[in-house]
Amino acid sequence: MLFSPNRRQFGAALLALAAVAIAGKSQAGTLDDVKKKGVVVIGIQGDNPPWGYVDSSGKQDGIDADMGRAFADYLGVKAEFVPLAVANRIPALTTGRVDILFATMAMLPERAKAVQYSKPYVANEITLVAAQATPINSNADMAKFVIGVPRSSTQDTQVTNNAPAGTEIRRFDDDAATIQALLSGQVQAVGANSFYPQRLNAAKPELGFEPKLHFTALYNGACTRLGDKEWNETANKFIDQIKSNGKLASFYAKWMKAPVPIFPDSVPGVPFTVQ
């Protein structure tokens, strides 16, 4: 079911108000508290390689895990990771369950009403992916198929905004469940990030999964609580440092197999600093 712009805007406003109200009651610590405790608690995805995932040994891995560990080193503390479902990322931050998010957080104006973004540190592309034989060449073609998305994700937003009225959109708890839904035939296409084709083709190479529609290019940032200038400034100084000392380039070479892109100085509706 598609929502009208007014309903989407109303929902975003409610999300922002709830986040502010909850943040006021949170027990989240200051940077000094974190340093005294010796641990920074980092919210991350647990099922979305190569962004953030738990490997076969139970270790948190991926580019966001490397970012989180580097941030902990920057603070002089240990990193403690909390794997989060897509829809639980912002609530975990605003309620103080985690100190910061390195969690594939695409920069969106609606989210910026609930959390404070840092400068961007990674780029992503949102597409519609299906098997090579699936005839999808335009937004209108989506109405002929069942489309899967991770609930409350950027893919969810892009598919919902671009699919024709009446398109059946099935929402799953996370990226892994969305990918499995396509592999098992529950859906015929999925809203995807840059790495879905790689994961899908590793499972069923004979189907030749590929991007059918390109929705948008996005940038991800670390997220801290609204109005917390100290955390935001620290996150931005950390990102500036790893850009200048080559550490981000090493993460990109390891996980993205590409050079670090040129990041924008601003994203409409998404401030990088506390206003």
C-alpha positions in Angstrom: 0.0 0.0 0.0 1.3 3.4 -0.9 1.1 6.4 1.4 0.3 9.9 0.3 3.0 12.6 0.8 0.9 14.1 3.6 0.8 10.8 5.4 4.5 10.2 5.0 5.3 13.7 6.3 3.0 13.2 9.2 4.7 9.9 10.0 8.1 11.5 9.9 7.0 14.3 12.2 5.7 11.7 14.7 9.0 9.8 14.5 10.9 13.0 15.2 8.7 14.0 18.1 8.9 10.5 19.6 12.7 10.4 19.2 13.1 13.8 21.0 10.8 12.7 23.8 12.6 9.4 24.3 16.0 11.0 24.0 15.1 13.3 26.9 14.5 10.3 29.1 17.5 8.3 28.0 20.4 7.3 30.3 23.0 7.7 27.6 26.4 8.8 28.9 28.7 11.6 27.9 32.0 11.1 26.3 33.6 11.4 29.7 31.4 8.6 31.0 32.4 6.4 28.1 36.1 7.0 28.7 35.8 6.3 32.4 33.9 3.1 31.6 36.4 2.2 28.9 33.8 1.0 26.4 31.8 2.7 23.7 28.6 0.9 22.7 28.1 0.9 18.9 24.9 0.1 17.1 25.5 -1.8 13.9 23.7 -4.2 11.5 24.3 -7.8 12.2 23.2 -9.4 8.9 24.1 -7.1 6.0 27.6 -7.9 4.6 29.8 -6.2 3.8 28.4 -3.3 5.8 27.9 -5.0 9.1 27.5 -8.7 9.9 28.5 -11.4 12.3 31.0 -13.9 10.8 31.2 -17.6 11.4 33.3 -17.2 14.5 30.7 -14.8 16.1 32.8 -11.7 15.5 31.2 -8.5 14.2 32.7 -7.7 10.8 32.2 -5.4 7.8 33.2 -1.9 6.9 31.0 -0.5 9.7 32.7 -2.8 12.2 36.1 -1.6 11.1 34.8 2.0 11.4 33.5 1.2 14.9 36.7 -0.3 16.1 38.7 2.6 14.7 36.4 5.0 16.5 36.9 3.2 19.7 40.7 3.4 19.2 40.3 7.1 18.6 38.6 7.5 21.9 41.1 5.2 23.6 38.4 2.6 24.7 37.1 -0.8 23.7 34.3 -1.3 21.2 31.1 -3.2 22.2 28.8 -3.9 19.3 25.0 -4.2 19.5 23.6 -5.8 16.3 20.4 -4.1 15.3 17.5 -4.8 12.9 16.9 -1.9 10.4 13.8 -0.6 12.2 15.5 -0.7 15.6 18.6 1.4 14.8 17.2 4.9 15.6 15.2 3.7 18.7 18.4 2.1 20.1 20.2 5.4 19.8 17.5 7.7 21.1 16.8 5.5 24.1 20.5 5.3 25.1 20.9 1.6 24.4 23.9 2.5 22.2 26.2 5.5 22.2 26.6 5.9 18.4 25.5 4.2 15.2 27.8 2.9 12.5 24.9 1.1 10.9 24.4 1.7 7.2 22.6 4.9 8.0 21.8 6.5 4.7 21.4 10.3 5.0 17.7 11.1 4.7 15.9 14.3 5.8 13.3 12.3 7.6 15.9 10.6 9.7 17.8 13.8 10.3 14.7 15.0 12.3 15.4 12.1 14.8 19.2 11.7 14.9 22.3 13.9 14.3 24.4 12.8 11.3 28.1 13.1 11.0 29.9 13.9 7.8 29.6 11.1 5.3 32.1 8.2 5.2 30.7 5.8 2.7 28.5 5.9 -0.5 25.7 3.5 -1.5 23.4 3.0 -4.4 19.7 1.9 -4.1 18.3 -0.1 -6.9 15.7 -2.7 -7.8 17.3 -6.1 -8.3 15.8 -9.2 -10.0 16.8 -12.2 -11.9 18.1 -11.5 -15.4 15.0 -13.1 -17.0 12.5 -10.9 -15.0 11.2 -8.3 -17.4 11.4 -5.0 -15.4 12.4 -2.0 -17.5 10.5 0.8 -15.9 8.8 1.8 -12.7 5.4 0.8 -14.2 6.7 -2.8 -14.6 6.9 -3.2 -10.8 3.1 -3.5 -10.6 3.4 -6.8 -12.4 5.5 -8.4 -9.6 5.7 -8.9 -5.8 8.5 -6.7 -4.5 10.4 -7.3 -1.2 12.1 -4.7 0.9 13.6 -4.5 4.4 11.1 -2.7 6.6 11.9 1.0 7.4 15.0 0.9 5.2 16.0 3.3 2.4 15.0 0.5 0.0 11.5 0.5 1.5 11.2 4.3 1.0 12.5 4.2 -2.6 10.3 1.3 -3.7 7.2 2.8 -2.0 7.8 6.2 -3.7 8.5 4.8 -7.1 6.1 1.8 -7.4 2.7 2.3 -9.1 -0.4 2.4 -6.9 -1.5 -1.2 -6.2 2.0 -2.8 -6.3 2.3 -5.6 -3.8 5.2 -4.7 -1.5 6.2 -7.2 1.2 8.3 -5.9 4.1 10.8 -8.1 5.9 12.6 -7.6 9.2 16.1 -7.2 7.6 18.3 -7.5 4.6 19.0 -11.2 5.0 15.3 -12.0 5.1 14.6 -9.9 2.1 17.4 -11.6 0.1 16.1 -15.1 1.2 12.6 -14.1 0.1 13.9 -13.5 -3.5 15.9 -16.7 -3.5 12.9 -18.7 -2.3 10.5 -17.2 -4.8 8.3 -15.3 -2.2 9.0 -12.1 -4.2 10.2 -11.6 -7.7 12.3 -8.4 -7.1 13.8 -6.6 -4.2 14.8 -3.1 -3.2 18.6 -3.4 -2.9 21.8 -1.8 -1.8 25.0 -2.0 -3.8 25.9 -5.5 -2.6 22.7 -7.4 -3.1 23.6 -8.7 -6.6 26.9 -10.1 -5.2 25.1 -11.9 -2.3 22.3 -13.2 -4.5 24.6 -14.5 -7.3 26.8 -16.2 -4.7 23.7 -18.2 -3.7 22.1 -18.8 -7.2 24.6 -17.8 -9.9 22.5 -19.4 -12.6 19.8 -16.8 -12.3 22.1 -13.8 -13.0 20.6 -11.3 -10.5 21.1 -7.7 -11.7 19.9 -4.2 -11.1 16.8 -3.4 -13.1 16.0 0.1 -11.9 18.3 2.7 -10.4 16.6 4.8 -7.7 19.2 7.0 -6.0 22.8 7.4 -4.8 23.1 7.9 -1.1 25.8 8.6 1.5 26.0 7.0 5.0 27.1 8.8 8.1 27.6 8.0 11.8 24.6 9.0 14.0 24.5 10.5 17.4 21.7 12.0 19.5 20.0 15.2 18.4 21.5 18.3 20.0 24.6 16.5 21.5 27.3 18.7 20.1 30.2 16.9 21.9 29.4 13.5 20.3 28.8 15.1 16.9 32.0 17.1 16.9 34.0 14.0 18.0 32.5 11.8 15.3 33.3 14.5 12.7 36.9 14.9 13.9 37.4 11.1 13.8 36.0 10.9 10.2 38.3 13.8 9.1 41.3 12.0 10.6 40.7 8.6 8.9 40.1 10.4 5.6 43.4 12.2 5.9 45.6 9.4 7.3 44.5 6.8 4.7 42.6 4.5 7.1 39.3 5.1 5.3 41.0 4.3 2.0 42.2 1.0 3.5 38.6 0.1 4.6 37.3 1.0 1.2 39.9 -1.2 -0.5 39.1 -4.1 1.8 35.3 -4.0 1.7 34.2 -1.9 -1.3 37.0 -2.9 -3.7 37.1 0.7 -4.9 38.8 4.0 -4.1 37.2 6.4 -1.6 34.7 8.6 -3.5 34.5 12.4 -3.4 31.9 13.1 -0.7 29.5 16.1 -0.8 30.0 19.1 1.4 26.3 19.1 2.2 23.2 16.9 1.7 19.8 18.8 1.5 17.9 18.5 4.7 20.7 16.7 6.5 23.0 18.8 8.6 26.4 17.3 9.5 26.8 19.5 12.6 24.5 20.3 15.5 22.5 23.4 14.5 
